[in-house]
Structure formats: structure tokens, C-alpha cells
Amino acid sequence: MFFIEFLIIATLIAKVASLIIGLGYGFSWPVSFVGGILGAWLGTLVLGHFGPQWVSFNWIPATIGVVIVMLIFKIIDRKVFG
């Protein structure tokens, strides 16, 4: 159950981040899903466990990781698709 909640929260954070980074035009839900999971995992792995935590989801490092991964996705999107 915790894993499903983690997937949902990470995807929603990535979708919001992609909408902000894309200035109203965000990535699709599958891209947000992959970016959210990858970003939350990398953010927690690199930055550690600090800040508020809910269902083993560390909000601050996961959010930072998701924003960085979505920025990387946006850079790749601009380079590849113009």
C-alpha cells in the first residue's frame, strides 16, 4: 500500500513541476510518472532522509530530485524536438 501511495505522490509532484517548468504546458502523465519516480528516488538517495515524512516519502529531498529530473527532461525535450 505504501508503494502505491509513493507512486501516486511522486507522479503528482512531477506533474506539477512539469507544468511550472513548461510554463503551463507540461509533460504527459507517463513522462511525469517516470520523472517522478526517478526524481524522488534519486533525491532521497543523494540528499538523504530529512524534512517532513509521510508513508516513507521524504518530501523535501524527493521534491528537489523531481524538479531536477524534470528540468533535465525539459532540456532534452528542447534539444531533441526544438
C-alpha contacts under 8 A as a table, 3 or more apart, distances in Angstrom:
res1	aa1	res2	aa2	distance
1	M	4	I	5.31
1	M	5	E	6.44
2	F	5	E	5.13
2	F	6	F	6.08
2	F	55	V	5.87
2	F	56	S	7.50
3	F	6	F	4.97
3	F	7	L	6.24
4	I	7	L	5.10
4	I	8	I	6.28
5	E	8	I	5.11
5	E	9	I	6.07
5	E	55	V	7.52
6	F	9	I	5.27
6	F	10	A	5.99
6	F	55	V	7.33
6	F	56	S	7.82
6	F	57	F	6.44
7	L	10	A	5.30
7	L	11	T	6.07
7	L	33	F	7.63
7	L	36	G	7.85
7	L	37	I	6.59
8	I	11	T	5.21
8	I	12	L	6.20
9	I	12	L	5.20
9	I	13	I	6.19
10	A	13	I	5.21
10	A	14	A	6.16
10	A	33	F	7.25
10	A	36	G	4.60
10	A	37	I	5.77
10	A	40	A	6.39
10	A	62	A	7.81
10	A	66	V	7.78
11	T	14	A	5.07
11	T	15	K	6.11
11	T	29	W	7.75
11	T	32	S	5.64
11	T	33	F	4.61
11	T	34	V	7.69
11	T	35	G	7.58
11	T	36	G	4.83
11	T	37	I	6.88
12	L	15	K	5.02
12	L	16	V	6.26
12	L	32	S	7.72
12	L	36	G	7.66
13	I	16	V	5.25
13	I	17	A	6.10
13	I	36	G	6.74
13	I	63	T	6.94
13	I	66	V	7.29
14	A	17	A	4.93
14	A	18	S	5.97
14	A	32	S	5.13
14	A	33	F	7.07
14	A	35	G	6.34
14	A	36	G	4.76
14	A	66	V	5.92
14	A	67	V	7.14
14	A	70	M	7.03
15	K	18	S	5.11
15	K	19	L	6.23
15	K	26	G	6.94
15	K	27	F	7.19
15	K	29	W	7.04
15	K	32	S	5.29
15	K	33	F	7.93
15	K	36	G	7.92
16	V	19	L	5.14
16	V	20	I	6.30
17	A	20	I	5.15
17	A	21	I	6.00
17	A	66	V	7.51
17	A	67	V	5.96
17	A	70	M	6.94
18	S	21	I	5.04
18	S	22	G	5.67
18	S	25	Y	7.58
18	S	26	G	4.61
18	S	27	F	5.91
18	S	32	S	7.30
18	S	67	V	7.99
18	S	70	M	6.18
19	L	22	G	5.12
19	L	23	L	5.97
19	L	24	G	4.89
19	L	25	Y	5.50
19	L	26	G	4.15
19	L	27	F	7.34
20	I	23	L	5.18
20	I	24	G	6.16
20	I	26	G	7.46
21	I	24	G	7.78
21	I	26	G	7.39
21	I	70	M	7.73
21	I	71	L	6.99
21	I	74	K	7.67
22	G	25	Y	4.89
22	G	26	G	5.16
22	G	27	F	7.84
22	G	74	K	7.54
23	L	26	G	7.52
27	F	31	V	6.04
27	F	32	S	6.27
28	S	31	V	5.39
28	S	32	S	6.21
29	W	32	S	4.92
29	W	33	F	5.96
30	P	33	F	4.91
30	P	34	V	6.31
31	V	34	V	5.23
31	V	35	G	5.98
32	S	35	G	5.02
32	S	36	G	5.70
32	S	70	M	7.99
33	F	36	G	5.15
33	F	37	I	6.20
34	V	37	I	5.36
34	V	38	L	6.00
35	G	38	L	5.19
35	G	39	G	5.66
35	G	66	V	6.46
35	G	69	V	6.07
35	G	70	M	6.14
35	G	73	F	7.89
36	G	39	G	5.15
36	G	40	A	5.85
36	G	66	V	5.45
36	G	69	V	7.96
37	I	40	A	5.32
37	I	41	W	6.05
37	I	66	V	7.87
38	L	41	W	5.26
38	L	42	L	6.03
38	L	66	V	7.33
38	L	69	V	7.44
39	G	42	L	5.16
39	G	43	G	5.76
39	G	62	A	6.48
39	G	63	T	7.63
39	G	64	I	7.78
39	G	65	G	4.34
39	G	66	V	3.89
39	G	67	V	7.29
39	G	68	I	7.14
39	G	69	V	5.40
39	G	70	M	7.84
40	A	43	G	5.15
40	A	44	T	6.11
40	A	61	P	7.20
40	A	62	A	3.96
40	A	63	T	6.55
40	A	64	I	7.92
40	A	65	G	5.45
40	A	66	V	5.55
41	W	44	T	5.38
41	W	45	L	6.03
41	W	62	A	6.82
41	W	65	G	7.57
42	L	45	L	4.90
42	L	46	V	5.93
42	L	62	A	7.58
42	L	65	G	6.01
43	G	46	V	5.35
43	G	47	L	5.67
43	G	48	G	7.49
43	G	61	P	4.87
43	G	62	A	4.85
43	G	63	T	7.37
43	G	64	I	6.25
43	G	65	G	3.91
43	G	66	V	7.14
44	T	47	L	5.35
44	T	48	G	4.95
44	T	49	H	6.21
44	T	58	N	6.94
44	T	61	P	5.18
44	T	62	A	5.57
44	T	65	G	7.41
45	L	48	G	5.62
47	L	61	P	5.78
48	G	61	P	6.95
49	H	58	N	6.17
49	H	61	P	7.24
50	F	53	Q	7.71
50	F	58	N	6.60
50	F	60	I	7.17
50	F	61	P	7.25
51	G	58	N	6.50
51	G	59	W	6.58
51	G	60	I	5.84
51	G	61	P	7.87
52	P	58	N	6.10
52	P	59	W	5.89
52	P	60	I	7.22
53	Q	56	S	6.10
53	Q	57	F	5.43
53	Q	58	N	4.56
53	Q	59	W	6.10
54	W	57	F	5.18
54	W	58	N	6.74
54	W	59	W	7.77
57	F	62	A	7.43
58	N	61	P	6.16
58	N	62	A	5.92
59	W	62	A	5.32
59	W	63	T	5.86
60	I	63	T	5.25
60	I	64	I	6.20
61	P	64	I	5.15
61	P	65	G	6.06
62	A	65	G	5.06
62	A	66	V	6.07
63	T	66	V	5.06
63	T	67	V	6.15
64	I	67	V	5.24
64	I	68	I	6.27
65	G	68	I	5.20
65	G	69	V	6.17
66	V	69	V	5.16
66	V	70	M	6.03
67	V	70	M	5.14
67	V	71	L	6.11
68	I	71	L	5.08
68	I	72	I	6.28
69	V	72	I	5.03
69	V	73	F	6.19
70	M	73	F	4.87
70	M	74	K	6.12
71	L	74	K	5.00
71	L	75	I	6.23
72	I	75	I	5.09
72	I	76	I	6.21
73	F	76	I	5.12
73	F	77	D	6.01
74	K	77	D	4.90
74	K	78	R	6.20
75	I	78	R	5.23
75	I	79	K	6.22
76	I	79	K	5.10
76	I	80	V	5.98
77	D	80	V	5.35
77	D	81	F	5.64
77	D	82	G	7.23
78	R	81	F	5.47
78	R	82	G	4.77
79	K	82	G	5.63
